[in-house]
Amino acid sequence: MLPVPTPHIIFFLQQNRLRWYWHVLRKDDVDWVKKCMEYEVQGPRPSGEVVREDCQACKMNKEDAMDRCKWRKMIKDVR
């Protein structure tokens, strides 16, 4: 049985997911990494659902990602 993650670990994972998402959003539209966000994956959960939930919990959106200072501050304040 796997141990239950502590709030500190959850915070760390959420922060890193959001940091990666910000990085990908700022890439050119022709970049292969950004194109992967549009790829449809079969499975029980829709693609990107966890990141969407993280963004909603932190009240962030794609427009916030274009303002580097604001996005970094918001990620640091995630809790």
mmJSON file of the N, C-alpha and C atoms, coordinates in Angstrom:
{"data_MODEL":{"atom_site":{
"group_PDB":["ATOM","ATOM","ATOM","ATOM","ATOM","ATOM","ATOM","ATOM","ATOM","ATOM","ATOM","ATOM","ATOM","ATOM","ATOM","ATOM","ATOM","ATOM","ATOM","ATOM","ATOM","ATOM","ATOM","ATOM","ATOM","ATOM","ATOM","ATOM","ATOM","ATOM","ATOM","ATOM","ATOM","ATOM","ATOM","ATOM","ATOM","ATOM","ATOM","ATOM","ATOM","ATOM","ATOM","ATOM","ATOM","ATOM","ATOM","ATOM","ATOM","ATOM","ATOM","ATOM","ATOM","ATOM","ATOM","ATOM","ATOM","ATOM","ATOM","ATOM","ATOM","ATOM","ATOM","ATOM","ATOM","ATOM","ATOM","ATOM","ATOM","ATOM","ATOM","ATOM","ATOM","ATOM","ATOM","ATOM","ATOM","ATOM","ATOM","ATOM","ATOM","ATOM","ATOM","ATOM","ATOM","ATOM","ATOM","ATOM","ATOM","ATOM","ATOM","ATOM","ATOM","ATOM","ATOM","ATOM","ATOM","ATOM","ATOM","ATOM","ATOM","ATOM","ATOM","ATOM","ATOM","ATOM","ATOM","ATOM","ATOM","ATOM","ATOM","ATOM","ATOM","ATOM","ATOM","ATOM","ATOM","ATOM","ATOM","ATOM","ATOM","ATOM","ATOM","ATOM","ATOM","ATOM","ATOM","ATOM","ATOM","ATOM","ATOM","ATOM","ATOM","ATOM","ATOM","ATOM","ATOM","ATOM","ATOM","ATOM","ATOM","ATOM","ATOM","ATOM","ATOM","ATOM","ATOM","ATOM","ATOM","ATOM","ATOM","ATOM","ATOM","ATOM","ATOM","ATOM","ATOM","ATOM","ATOM","ATOM","ATOM","ATOM","ATOM","ATOM","ATOM","ATOM","ATOM","ATOM","ATOM","ATOM","ATOM","ATOM","ATOM","ATOM","ATOM","ATOM","ATOM","ATOM","ATOM","ATOM","ATOM","ATOM","ATOM","ATOM","ATOM","ATOM","ATOM","ATOM","ATOM","ATOM","ATOM","ATOM","ATOM","ATOM","ATOM","ATOM","ATOM","ATOM","ATOM","ATOM","ATOM","ATOM","ATOM","ATOM","ATOM","ATOM","ATOM","ATOM","ATOM","ATOM","ATOM","ATOM","ATOM","ATOM","ATOM","ATOM","ATOM","ATOM","ATOM","ATOM","ATOM","ATOM","ATOM","ATOM","ATOM","ATOM","ATOM","ATOM","ATOM","ATOM","ATOM","ATOM","ATOM","ATOM","ATOM","ATOM","ATOM"],
"id":[1,2,3,4,5,6,7,8,9,10,11,12,13,14,15,16,17,18,19,20,21,22,23,24,25,26,27,28,29,30,31,32,33,34,35,36,37,38,39,40,41,42,43,44,45,46,47,48,49,50,51,52,53,54,55,56,57,58,59,60,61,62,63,64,65,66,67,68,69,70,71,72,73,74,75,76,77,78,79,80,81,82,83,84,85,86,87,88,89,90,91,92,93,94,95,96,97,98,99,100,101,102,103,104,105,106,107,108,109,110,111,112,113,114,115,116,117,118,119,120,121,122,123,124,125,126,127,128,129,130,131,132,133,134,135,136,137,138,139,140,141,142,143,144,145,146,147,148,149,150,151,152,153,154,155,156,157,158,159,160,161,162,163,164,165,166,167,168,169,170,171,172,173,174,175,176,177,178,179,180,181,182,183,184,185,186,187,188,189,190,191,192,193,194,195,196,197,198,199,200,201,202,203,204,205,206,207,208,209,210,211,212,213,214,215,216,217,218,219,220,221,222,223,224,225,226,227,228,229,230,231,232,233,234,235,236,237],
"type_symbol":["N","C","C","N","C","C","N","C","C","N","C","C","N","C","C","N","C","C","N","C","C","N","C","C","N","C","C","N","C","C","N","C","C","N","C","C","N","C","C","N","C","C","N","C","C","N","C","C","N","C","C","N","C","C","N","C","C","N","C","C","N","C","C","N","C","C","N","C","C","N","C","C","N","C","C","N","C","C","N","C","C","N","C","C","N","C","C","N","C","C","N","C","C","N","C","C","N","C","C","N","C","C","N","C","C","N","C","C","N","C","C","N","C","C","N","C","C","N","C","C","N","C","C","N","C","C","N","C","C","N","C","C","N","C","C","N","C","C","N","C","C","N","C","C","N","C","C","N","C","C","N","C","C","N","C","C","N","C","C","N","C","C","N","C","C","N","C","C","N","C","C","N","C","C","N","C","C","N","C","C","N","C","C","N","C","C","N","C","C","N","C","C","N","C","C","N","C","C","N","C","C","N","C","C","N","C","C","N","C","C","N","C","C","N","C","C","N","C","C","N","C","C","N","C","C","N","C","C","N","C","C","N","C","C","N","C","C"],
"label_atom_id":["N","CA","C","N","CA","C","N","CA","C","N","CA","C","N","CA","C","N","CA","C","N","CA","C","N","CA","C","N","CA","C","N","CA","C","N","CA","C","N","CA","C","N","CA","C","N","CA","C","N","CA","C","N","CA","C","N","CA","C","N","CA","C","N","CA","C","N","CA","C","N","CA","C","N","CA","C","N","CA","C","N","CA","C","N","CA","C","N","CA","C","N","CA","C","N","CA","C","N","CA","C","N","CA","C","N","CA","C","N","CA","C","N","CA","C","N","CA","C","N","CA","C","N","CA","C","N","CA","C","N","CA","C","N","CA","C","N","CA","C","N","CA","C","N","CA","C","N","CA","C","N","CA","C","N","CA","C","N","CA","C","N","CA","C","N","CA","C","N","CA","C","N","CA","C","N","CA","C","N","CA","C","N","CA","C","N","CA","C","N","CA","C","N","CA","C","N","CA","C","N","CA","C","N","CA","C","N","CA","C","N","CA","C","N","CA","C","N","CA","C","N","CA","C","N","CA","C","N","CA","C","N","CA","C","N","CA","C","N","CA","C","N","CA","C","N","CA","C","N","CA","C","N","CA","C","N","CA","C","N","CA","C","N","CA","C","N","CA","C","N","CA","C","N","CA","C"],
"label_alt_id":[null,null,null,null,null,null,null,null,null,null,null,null,null,null,null,null,null,null,null,null,null,null,null,null,null,null,null,null,null,null,null,null,null,null,null,null,null,null,null,null,null,null,null,null,null,null,null,null,null,null,null,null,null,null,null,null,null,null,null,null,null,null,null,null,null,null,null,null,null,null,null,null,null,null,null,null,null,null,null,null,null,null,null,null,null,null,null,null,null,null,null,null,null,null,null,null,null,null,null,null,null,null,null,null,null,null,null,null,null,null,null,null,null,null,null,null,null,null,null,null,null,null,null,null,null,null,null,null,null,null,null,null,null,null,null,null,null,null,null,null,null,null,null,null,null,null,null,null,null,null,null,null,null,null,null,null,null,null,null,null,null,null,null,null,null,null,null,null,null,null,null,null,null,null,null,null,null,null,null,null,null,null,null,null,null,null,null,null,null,null,null,null,null,null,null,null,null,null,null,null,null,null,null,null,null,null,null,null,null,null,null,null,null,null,null,null,null,null,null,null,null,null,null,null,null,null,null,null,null,null,null,null,null,null,null,null,null],
"label_comp_id":["MET","MET","MET","LEU","LEU","LEU","PRO","PRO","PRO","VAL","VAL","VAL","PRO","PRO","PRO","THR","THR","THR","PRO","PRO","PRO","HIS","HIS","HIS","ILE","ILE","ILE","ILE","ILE","ILE","PHE","PHE","PHE","PHE","PHE","PHE","LEU","LEU","LEU","GLN","GLN","GLN","GLN","GLN","GLN","ASN","ASN","ASN","ARG","ARG","ARG","LEU","LEU","LEU","ARG","ARG","ARG","TRP","TRP","TRP","TYR","TYR","TYR","TRP","TRP","TRP","HIS","HIS","HIS","VAL","VAL","VAL","LEU","LEU","LEU","ARG","ARG","ARG","LYS","LYS","LYS","ASP","ASP","ASP","ASP","ASP","ASP","VAL","VAL","VAL","ASP","ASP","ASP","TRP","TRP","TRP","VAL","VAL","VAL","LYS","LYS","LYS","LYS","LYS","LYS","CYS","CYS","CYS","MET","MET","MET","GLU","GLU","GLU","TYR","TYR","TYR","GLU","GLU","GLU","VAL","VAL","VAL","GLN","GLN","GLN","GLY","GLY","GLY","PRO","PRO","PRO","ARG","ARG","ARG","PRO","PRO","PRO","SER","SER","SER","GLY","GLY","GLY","GLU","GLU","GLU","VAL","VAL","VAL","VAL","VAL","VAL","ARG","ARG","ARG","GLU","GLU","GLU","ASP","ASP","ASP","CYS","CYS","CYS","GLN","GLN","GLN","ALA","ALA","ALA","CYS","CYS","CYS","LYS","LYS","LYS","MET","MET","MET","ASN","ASN","ASN","LYS","LYS","LYS","GLU","GLU","GLU","ASP","ASP","ASP","ALA","ALA","ALA","MET","MET","MET","ASP","ASP","ASP","ARG","ARG","ARG","CYS","CYS","CYS","LYS","LYS","LYS","TRP","TRP","TRP","ARG","ARG","ARG","LYS","LYS","LYS","MET","MET","MET","ILE","ILE","ILE","LYS","LYS","LYS","ASP","ASP","ASP","VAL","VAL","VAL","ARG","ARG","ARG"],
"label_asym_id":["A","A","A","A","A","A","A","A","A","A","A","A","A","A","A","A","A","A","A","A","A","A","A","A","A","A","A","A","A","A","A","A","A","A","A","A","A","A","A","A","A","A","A","A","A","A","A","A","A","A","A","A","A","A","A","A","A","A","A","A","A","A","A","A","A","A","A","A","A","A","A","A","A","A","A","A","A","A","A","A","A","A","A","A","A","A","A","A","A","A","A","A","A","A","A","A","A","A","A","A","A","A","A","A","A","A","A","A","A","A","A","A","A","A","A","A","A","A","A","A","A","A","A","A","A","A","A","A","A","A","A","A","A","A","A","A","A","A","A","A","A","A","A","A","A","A","A","A","A","A","A","A","A","A","A","A","A","A","A","A","A","A","A","A","A","A","A","A","A","A","A","A","A","A","A","A","A","A","A","A","A","A","A","A","A","A","A","A","A","A","A","A","A","A","A","A","A","A","A","A","A","A","A","A","A","A","A","A","A","A","A","A","A","A","A","A","A","A","A","A","A","A","A","A","A","A","A","A","A","A","A","A","A","A","A","A","A"],
"label_entity_id":["1","1","1","1","1","1","1","1","1","1","1","1","1","1","1","1","1","1","1","1","1","1","1","1","1","1","1","1","1","1","1","1","1","1","1","1","1","1","1","1","1","1","1","1","1","1","1","1","1","1","1","1","1","1","1","1","1","1","1","1","1","1","1","1","1","1","1","1","1","1","1","1","1","1","1","1","1","1","1","1","1","1","1","1","1","1","1","1","1","1","1","1","1","1","1","1","1","1","1","1","1","1","1","1","1","1","1","1","1","1","1","1","1","1","1","1","1","1","1","1","1","1","1","1","1","1","1","1","1","1","1","1","1","1","1","1","1","1","1","1","1","1","1","1","1","1","1","1","1","1","1","1","1","1","1","1","1","1","1","1","1","1","1","1","1","1","1","1","1","1","1","1","1","1","1","1","1","1","1","1","1","1","1","1","1","1","1","1","1","1","1","1","1","1","1","1","1","1","1","1","1","1","1","1","1","1","1","1","1","1","1","1","1","1","1","1","1","1","1","1","1","1","1","1","1","1","1","1","1","1","1","1","1","1","1","1","1"],
"label_seq_id":[1,1,1,2,2,2,3,3,3,4,4,4,5,5,5,6,6,6,7,7,7,8,8,8,9,9,9,10,10,10,11,11,11,12,12,12,13,13,13,14,14,14,15,15,15,16,16,16,17,17,17,18,18,18,19,19,19,20,20,20,21,21,21,22,22,22,23,23,23,24,24,24,25,25,25,26,26,26,27,27,27,28,28,28,29,29,29,30,30,30,31,31,31,32,32,32,33,33,33,34,34,34,35,35,35,36,36,36,37,37,37,38,38,38,39,39,39,40,40,40,41,41,41,42,42,42,43,43,43,44,44,44,45,45,45,46,46,46,47,47,47,48,48,48,49,49,49,50,50,50,51,51,51,52,52,52,53,53,53,54,54,54,55,55,55,56,56,56,57,57,57,58,58,58,59,59,59,60,60,60,61,61,61,62,62,62,63,63,63,64,64,64,65,65,65,66,66,66,67,67,67,68,68,68,69,69,69,70,70,70,71,71,71,72,72,72,73,73,73,74,74,74,75,75,75,76,76,76,77,77,77,78,78,78,79,79,79],
"pdbx_PDB_ins_code":[null,null,null,null,null,null,null,null,null,null,null,null,null,null,null,null,null,null,null,null,null,null,null,null,null,null,null,null,null,null,null,null,null,null,null,null,null,null,null,null,null,null,null,null,null,null,null,null,null,null,null,null,null,null,null,null,null,null,null,null,null,null,null,null,null,null,null,null,null,null,null,null,null,null,null,null,null,null,null,null,null,null,null,null,null,null,null,null,null,null,null,null,null,null,null,null,null,null,null,null,null,null,null,null,null,null,null,null,null,null,null,null,null,null,null,null,null,null,null,null,null,null,null,null,null,null,null,null,null,null,null,null,null,null,null,null,null,null,null,null,null,null,null,null,null,null,null,null,null,null,null,null,null,null,null,null,null,null,null,null,null,null,null,null,null,null,null,null,null,null,null,null,null,null,null,null,null,null,null,null,null,null,null,null,null,null,null,null,null,null,null,null,null,null,null,null,null,null,null,null,null,null,null,null,null,null,null,null,null,null,null,null,null,null,null,null,null,null,null,null,null,null,null,null,null,null,null,null,null,null,null,null,null,null,null,null,null],
"Cartn_x":[0.84,0.0,0.891,0.544,1.312,0.934,1.908,1.596,0.776,-0.038,-0.845,0.08,0.026,0.914,0.584,1.603,1.407,1.067,0.473,0.164,1.396,2.567,3.797,4.12,3.971,4.244,3.223,1.969,0.918,1.209,1.584,1.94,3.099,4.13,5.305,4.931,4.121,3.705,2.857,1.933,1.062,1.887,2.822,3.675,4.481,5.024,5.814,4.956,3.743,2.839,2.522,2.226,1.892,3.092,4.267,5.481,5.694,5.518,5.68,4.614,3.378,2.273,2.566,3.046,3.401,4.479,5.464,6.567,6.049,5.162,4.633,3.728,2.899,2.003,2.768,3.935,4.706,5.485,5.524,6.232,5.487,6.202,5.578,4.533,3.508,2.433,2.917,4.035,4.544,5.471,5.785,6.666,5.995,6.743,6.168,5.622,6.256,5.786,4.404,4.214,2.922,1.862,2.253,1.299,0.831,1.672,1.288,0.125,-0.062,-1.187,-2.52,-2.503,-3.726,-4.011,-3.072,-3.203,-4.268,-5.183,-6.24,-5.728,-5.829,-5.367,-6.58,-6.59,-7.685,-7.407,-8.435,-8.271,-9.415,-9.369,-10.474,-10.585,-9.486,-9.515,-9.152,-9.843,-9.487,-8.072,-7.401,-6.046,-6.021,-5.098,-4.925,-5.866,-6.647,-7.631,-6.977,-5.873,-5.208,-4.7,-4.118,-3.61,-4.768,-5.877,-7.052,-7.546,-7.578,-8.001,-7.037,-5.734,-4.735,-4.953,-5.184,-5.392,-6.661,-7.724,-8.973,-8.792,-8.095,-7.873,-7.068,-6.185,-5.325,-5.864,-7.018,-7.639,-6.697,-6.076,-5.171,-5.823,-5.401,-5.871,-4.729,-4.986,-3.929,-3.375,-4.221,-3.764,-2.744,-2.929,-1.969,-0.588,-0.538,0.738,1.587,0.961,1.713,2.416,2.002,2.655,3.578,4.838,5.811,5.876,5.951,6.063,4.818,3.656,2.398,2.29,2.623,2.521,3.461,4.69,5.646,5.18,4.65,4.139,2.969,2.089,0.917,1.347,2.35,2.828,3.458,4.229,4.848,3.796,2.67,1.606,0.65,0.868,-0.015,0.058,-1.083,-1.173,-2.546],
"Cartn_y":[-1.176,0.0,1.247,2.211,3.451,4.384,5.137,6.086,7.267,7.844,9.011,10.226,10.994,12.156,13.224,13.828,14.899,16.193,17.171,18.454,19.114,18.923,19.516,18.919,17.625,16.96,17.389,17.47,17.903,19.316,20.208,21.582,21.601,20.818,20.749,20.272,19.22,18.688,19.696,20.337,21.325,22.494,22.957,24.069,23.713,22.509,22.092,21.882,21.357,21.221,22.586,23.543,24.885,25.567,25.349,25.93,25.372,24.069,23.444,23.947,24.049,24.531,25.941,26.798,28.167,28.152,27.305,27.196,26.796,25.821,25.338,26.381,27.065,28.084,29.202,29.526,30.626,30.232,28.956,28.493,28.91,28.887,29.173,28.115,28.508,27.577,26.402,26.559,25.488,24.53,24.834,23.986,22.642,21.548,20.208,19.962,20.576,20.39,21.015,22.207,22.872,22.12,21.574,20.796,19.548,19.013,17.831,18.123,19.381,19.741,19.527,19.571,19.402,17.935,17.071,15.653,14.997,14.246,13.551,12.212,11.998,10.767,9.994,8.691,7.85,7.441,7.452,7.032,7.523,7.191,7.538,9.031,9.779,11.212,11.995,13.086,13.926,14.488,14.685,15.222,16.618,16.863,18.176,18.486,17.516,17.77,18.211,17.595,17.931,19.366,19.785,21.157,22.15,21.814,22.694,22.848,21.757,21.815,22.663,22.522,23.329,24.812,25.138,26.536,27.099,26.314,26.773,26.99,26.092,26.208,27.463,27.857,29.022,30.279,30.151,31.274,31.854,30.958,31.347,31.025,31.721,31.415,31.589,31.279,31.342,32.747,33.757,35.134,35.495,34.939,35.186,34.647,33.584,32.962,33.872,34.778,35.661,36.778,37.024,38.01,37.239,37.179,36.344,36.648,37.906,38.274,37.851,38.103,37.747,36.235,35.484,34.021,33.446,33.931,33.426,33.711,34.913,35.262,34.354,34.097,33.26,31.829,31.316,29.961,29.883,30.886,30.881,30.941,31.583,31.743,30.561,29.539,28.372,27.671,27.422,26.656,26.145],
"Cartn_z":[0.0,0.0,0.0,-0.848,-0.932,0.21,0.731,1.804,1.27,2.12,1.751,1.695,0.585,0.478,1.532,2.063,3.042,2.311,3.007,2.359,1.741,2.361,1.821,0.438,0.296,-0.984,-2.026,-1.631,-2.561,-3.051,-2.141,-2.499,-3.482,-3.214,-4.078,-5.48,-5.581,-6.88,-7.643,-6.94,-7.579,-8.112,-7.33,-7.732,-8.981,-9.025,-10.182,-11.419,-11.271,-12.421,-13.007,-12.15,-12.624,-13.268,-12.719,-13.312,-14.721,-14.907,-16.217,-17.185,-16.713,-17.546,-18.043,-17.147,-17.526,-18.606,-18.423,-19.375,-20.765,-20.818,-22.096,-22.74,-21.967,-22.524,-23.218,-22.731,-23.301,-24.559,-24.89,-26.084,-27.351,-28.481,-29.771,-30.085,-30.836,-31.186,-32.033,-32.735,-33.588,-32.84,-31.592,-30.797,-30.522,-30.634,-30.489,-29.082,-28.066,-26.69,-26.524,-27.076,-26.974,-27.767,-28.91,-29.711,-28.968,-28.095,-27.314,-26.374,-25.988,-25.129,-25.842,-27.171,-27.951,-28.279,-27.996,-28.323,-27.445,-28.075,-27.349,-26.837,-25.539,-24.912,-24.41,-24.681,-24.208,-22.766,-21.951,-20.567,-19.71,-18.421,-17.538,-17.227,-17.333,-17.047,-18.295,-18.542,-19.693,-19.533,-20.636,-20.636,-20.016,-19.115,-18.517,-17.37,-16.934,-15.88,-14.57,-14.204,-12.936,-12.971,-14.08,-14.192,-14.158,-14.829,-14.782,-13.344,-12.611,-11.21,-10.382,-10.639,-9.934,-10.225,-11.486,-11.881,-11.247,-11.235,-10.618,-9.12,-8.465,-7.026,-6.689,-7.596,-7.364,-8.032,-8.69,-9.402,-10.453,-11.241,-12.321,-13.657,-14.706,-16.047,-17.044,-18.308,-19.329,-19.496,-19.355,-19.51,-18.423,-17.222,-16.143,-16.5,-17.273,-17.635,-18.517,-19.243,-20.122,-19.351,-18.126,-17.261,-16.318,-16.676,-15.963,-14.46,-14.092,-12.674,-11.901,-12.479,-11.814,-11.637,-12.683,-12.632,-11.57,-11.542,-10.55,-9.128,-8.926,-7.591,-7.226,-8.18,-7.907,-7.577,-8.293,-8.028,-6.638,-6.263,-4.934,-3.833,-4.119,-3.115,-3.074,-3.92,-3.943,-2.602,-2.019,-0.751,-0.577],
"occupancy":[1.0,1.0,1.0,1.0,1.0,1.0,1.0,1.0,1.0,1.0,1.0,1.0,1.0,1.0,1.0,1.0,1.0,1.0,1.0,1.0,1.0,1.0,1.0,1.0,1.0,1.0,1.0,1.0,1.0,1.0,1.0,1.0,1.0,1.0,1.0,1.0,1.0,1.0,1.0,1.0,1.0,1.0,1.0,1.0,1.0,1.0,1.0,1.0,1.0,1.0,1.0,1.0,1.0,1.0,1.0,1.0,1.0,1.0,1.0,1.0,1.0,1.0,1.0,1.0,1.0,1.0,1.0,1.0,1.0,1.0,1.0,1.0,1.0,1.0,1.0,1.0,1.0,1.0,1.0,1.0,1.0,1.0,1.0,1.0,1.0,1.0,1.0,1.0,1.0,1.0,1.0,1.0,1.0,1.0,1.0,1.0,1.0,1.0,1.0,1.0,1.0,1.0,1.0,1.0,1.0,1.0,1.0,1.0,1.0,1.0,1.0,1.0,1.0,1.0,1.0,1.0,1.0,1.0,1.0,1.0,1.0,1.0,1.0,1.0,1.0,1.0,1.0,1.0,1.0,1.0,1.0,1.0,1.0,1.0,1.0,1.0,1.0,1.0,1.0,1.0,1.0,1.0,1.0,1.0,1.0,1.0,1.0,1.0,1.0,1.0,1.0,1.0,1.0,1.0,1.0,1.0,1.0,1.0,1.0,1.0,1.0,1.0,1.0,1.0,1.0,1.0,1.0,1.0,1.0,1.0,1.0,1.0,1.0,1.0,1.0,1.0,1.0,1.0,1.0,1.0,1.0,1.0,1.0,1.0,1.0,1.0,1.0,1.0,1.0,1.0,1.0,1.0,1.0,1.0,1.0,1.0,1.0,1.0,1.0,1.0,1.0,1.0,1.0,1.0,1.0,1.0,1.0,1.0,1.0,1.0,1.0,1.0,1.0,1.0,1.0,1.0,1.0,1.0,1.0,1.0,1.0,1.0,1.0,1.0,1.0,1.0,1.0,1.0,1.0,1.0,1.0,1.0,1.0,1.0,1.0,1.0,1.0],
"B_iso_or_equiv":[0.0,0.0,0.0,0.0,0.0,0.0,0.0,0.0,0.0,0.0,0.0,0.0,0.0,0.0,0.0,0.0,0.0,0.0,0.0,0.0,0.0,0.0,0.0,0.0,0.0,0.0,0.0,0.0,0.0,0.0,0.0,0.0,0.0,0.0,0.0,0.0,0.0,0.0,0.0,0.0,0.0,0.0,0.0,0.0,0.0,0.0,0.0,0.0,0.0,0.0,0.0,0.0,0.0,0.0,0.0,0.0,0.0,0.0,0.0,0.0,0.0,0.0,0.0,0.0,0.0,0.0,0.0,0.0,0.0,0.0,0.0,0.0,0.0,0.0,0.0,0.0,0.0,0.0,0.0,0.0,0.0,0.0,0.0,0.0,0.0,0.0,0.0,0.0,0.0,0.0,0.0,0.0,0.0,0.0,0.0,0.0,0.0,0.0,0.0,0.0,0.0,0.0,0.0,0.0,0.0,0.0,0.0,0.0,0.0,0.0,0.0,0.0,0.0,0.0,0.0,0.0,0.0,0.0,0.0,0.0,0.0,0.0,0.0,0.0,0.0,0.0,0.0,0.0,0.0,0.0,0.0,0.0,0.0,0.0,0.0,0.0,0.0,0.0,0.0,0.0,0.0,0.0,0.0,0.0,0.0,0.0,0.0,0.0,0.0,0.0,0.0,0.0,0.0,0.0,0.0,0.0,0.0,0.0,0.0,0.0,0.0,0.0,0.0,0.0,0.0,0.0,0.0,0.0,0.0,0.0,0.0,0.0,0.0,0.0,0.0,0.0,0.0,0.0,0.0,0.0,0.0,0.0,0.0,0.0,0.0,0.0,0.0,0.0,0.0,0.0,0.0,0.0,0.0,0.0,0.0,0.0,0.0,0.0,0.0,0.0,0.0,0.0,0.0,0.0,0.0,0.0,0.0,0.0,0.0,0.0,0.0,0.0,0.0,0.0,0.0,0.0,0.0,0.0,0.0,0.0,0.0,0.0,0.0,0.0,0.0,0.0,0.0,0.0,0.0,0.0,0.0,0.0,0.0,0.0,0.0,0.0,0.0],
"pdbx_formal_charge":[null,null,null,null,null,null,null,null,null,null,null,null,null,null,null,null,null,null,null,null,null,null,null,null,null,null,null,null,null,null,null,null,null,null,null,null,null,null,null,null,null,null,null,null,null,null,null,null,null,null,null,null,null,null,null,null,null,null,null,null,null,null,null,null,null,null,null,null,null,null,null,null,null,null,null,null,null,null,null,null,null,null,null,null,null,null,null,null,null,null,null,null,null,null,null,null,null,null,null,null,null,null,null,null,null,null,null,null,null,null,null,null,null,null,null,null,null,null,null,null,null,null,null,null,null,null,null,null,null,null,null,null,null,null,null,null,null,null,null,null,null,null,null,null,null,null,null,null,null,null,null,null,null,null,null,null,null,null,null,null,null,null,null,null,null,null,null,null,null,null,null,null,null,null,null,null,null,null,null,null,null,null,null,null,null,null,null,null,null,null,null,null,null,null,null,null,null,null,null,null,null,null,null,null,null,null,null,null,null,null,null,null,null,null,null,null,null,null,null,null,null,null,null,null,null,null,null,null,null,null,null,null,null,null,null,null,null],
"auth_seq_id":[1,1,1,2,2,2,3,3,3,4,4,4,5,5,5,6,6,6,7,7,7,8,8,8,9,9,9,10,10,10,11,11,11,12,12,12,13,13,13,14,14,14,15,15,15,16,16,16,17,17,17,18,18,18,19,19,19,20,20,20,21,21,21,22,22,22,23,23,23,24,24,24,25,25,25,26,26,26,27,27,27,28,28,28,29,29,29,30,30,30,31,31,31,32,32,32,33,33,33,34,34,34,35,35,35,36,36,36,37,37,37,38,38,38,39,39,39,40,40,40,41,41,41,42,42,42,43,43,43,44,44,44,45,45,45,46,46,46,47,47,47,48,48,48,49,49,49,50,50,50,51,51,51,52,52,52,53,53,53,54,54,54,55,55,55,56,56,56,57,57,57,58,58,58,59,59,59,60,60,60,61,61,61,62,62,62,63,63,63,64,64,64,65,65,65,66,66,66,67,67,67,68,68,68,69,69,69,70,70,70,71,71,71,72,72,72,73,73,73,74,74,74,75,75,75,76,76,76,77,77,77,78,78,78,79,79,79],
"auth_comp_id":["MET","MET","MET","LEU","LEU","LEU","PRO","PRO","PRO","VAL","VAL","VAL","PRO","PRO","PRO","THR","THR","THR","PRO","PRO","PRO","HIS","HIS","HIS","ILE","ILE","ILE","ILE","ILE","ILE","PHE","PHE","PHE","PHE","PHE","PHE","LEU","LEU","LEU","GLN","GLN","GLN","GLN","GLN","GLN","ASN","ASN","ASN","ARG","ARG","ARG","LEU","LEU","LEU","ARG","ARG","ARG","TRP","TRP","TRP","TYR","TYR","TYR","TRP","TRP","TRP","HIS","HIS","HIS","VAL","VAL","VAL","LEU","LEU","LEU","ARG","ARG","ARG","LYS","LYS","LYS","ASP","ASP","ASP","ASP","ASP","ASP","VAL","VAL","VAL","ASP","ASP","ASP","TRP","TRP","TRP","VAL","VAL","VAL","LYS","LYS","LYS","LYS","LYS","LYS","CYS","CYS","CYS","MET","MET","MET","GLU","GLU","GLU","TYR","TYR","TYR","GLU","GLU","GLU","VAL","VAL","VAL","GLN","GLN","GLN","GLY","GLY","GLY","PRO","PRO","PRO","ARG","ARG","ARG","PRO","PRO","PRO","SER","SER","SER","GLY","GLY","GLY","GLU","GLU","GLU","VAL","VAL","VAL","VAL","VAL","VAL","ARG","ARG","ARG","GLU","GLU","GLU","ASP","ASP","ASP","CYS","CYS","CYS","GLN","GLN","GLN","ALA","ALA","ALA","CYS","CYS","CYS","LYS","LYS","LYS","MET","MET","MET","ASN","ASN","ASN","LYS","LYS","LYS","GLU","GLU","GLU","ASP","ASP","ASP","ALA","ALA","ALA","MET","MET","MET","ASP","ASP","ASP","ARG","ARG","ARG","CYS","CYS","CYS","LYS","LYS","LYS","TRP","TRP","TRP","ARG","ARG","ARG","LYS","LYS","LYS","MET","MET","MET","ILE","ILE","ILE","LYS","LYS","LYS","ASP","ASP","ASP","VAL","VAL","VAL","ARG","ARG","ARG"],
"auth_asym_id":["A","A","A","A","A","A","A","A","A","A","A","A","A","A","A","A","A","A","A","A","A","A","A","A","A","A","A","A","A","A","A","A","A","A","A","A","A","A","A","A","A","A","A","A","A","A","A","A","A","A","A","A","A","A","A","A","A","A","A","A","A","A","A","A","A","A","A","A","A","A","A","A","A","A","A","A","A","A","A","A","A","A","A","A","A","A","A","A","A","A","A","A","A","A","A","A","A","A","A","A","A","A","A","A","A","A","A","A","A","A","A","A","A","A","A","A","A","A","A","A","A","A","A","A","A","A","A","A","A","A","A","A","A","A","A","A","A","A","A","A","A","A","A","A","A","A","A","A","A","A","A","A","A","A","A","A","A","A","A","A","A","A","A","A","A","A","A","A","A","A","A","A","A","A","A","A","A","A","A","A","A","A","A","A","A","A","A","A","A","A","A","A","A","A","A","A","A","A","A","A","A","A","A","A","A","A","A","A","A","A","A","A","A","A","A","A","A","A","A","A","A","A","A","A","A","A","A","A","A","A","A","A","A","A","A","A","A"],
"auth_atom_id":["N","CA","C","N","CA","C","N","CA","C","N","CA","C","N","CA","C","N","CA","C","N","CA","C","N","CA","C","N","CA","C","N","CA","C","N","CA","C","N","CA","C","N","CA","C","N","CA","C","N","CA","C","N","CA","C","N","CA","C","N","CA","C","N","CA","C","N","CA","C","N","CA","C","N","CA","C","N","CA","C","N","CA","C","N","CA","C","N","CA","C","N","CA","C","N","CA","C","N","CA","C","N","CA","C","N","CA","C","N","CA","C","N","CA","C","N","CA","C","N","CA","C","N","CA","C","N","CA","C","N","CA","C","N","CA","C","N","CA","C","N","CA","C","N","CA","C","N","CA","C","N","CA","C","N","CA","C","N","CA","C","N","CA","C","N","CA","C","N","CA","C","N","CA","C","N","CA","C","N","CA","C","N","CA","C","N","CA","C","N","CA","C","N","CA","C","N","CA","C","N","CA","C","N","CA","C","N","CA","C","N","CA","C","N","CA","C","N","CA","C","N","CA","C","N","CA","C","N","CA","C","N","CA","C","N","CA","C","N","CA","C","N","CA","C","N","CA","C","N","CA","C","N","CA","C","N","CA","C","N","CA","C","N","CA","C","N","CA","C","N","CA","C","N","CA","C"],
"pdbx_PDB_model_num":[1,1,1,1,1,1,1,1,1,1,1,1,1,1,1,1,1,1,1,1,1,1,1,1,1,1,1,1,1,1,1,1,1,1,1,1,1,1,1,1,1,1,1,1,1,1,1,1,1,1,1,1,1,1,1,1,1,1,1,1,1,1,1,1,1,1,1,1,1,1,1,1,1,1,1,1,1,1,1,1,1,1,1,1,1,1,1,1,1,1,1,1,1,1,1,1,1,1,1,1,1,1,1,1,1,1,1,1,1,1,1,1,1,1,1,1,1,1,1,1,1,1,1,1,1,1,1,1,1,1,1,1,1,1,1,1,1,1,1,1,1,1,1,1,1,1,1,1,1,1,1,1,1,1,1,1,1,1,1,1,1,1,1,1,1,1,1,1,1,1,1,1,1,1,1,1,1,1,1,1,1,1,1,1,1,1,1,1,1,1,1,1,1,1,1,1,1,1,1,1,1,1,1,1,1,1,1,1,1,1,1,1,1,1,1,1,1,1,1,1,1,1,1,1,1,1,1,1,1,1,1,1,1,1,1,1,1]
}}}
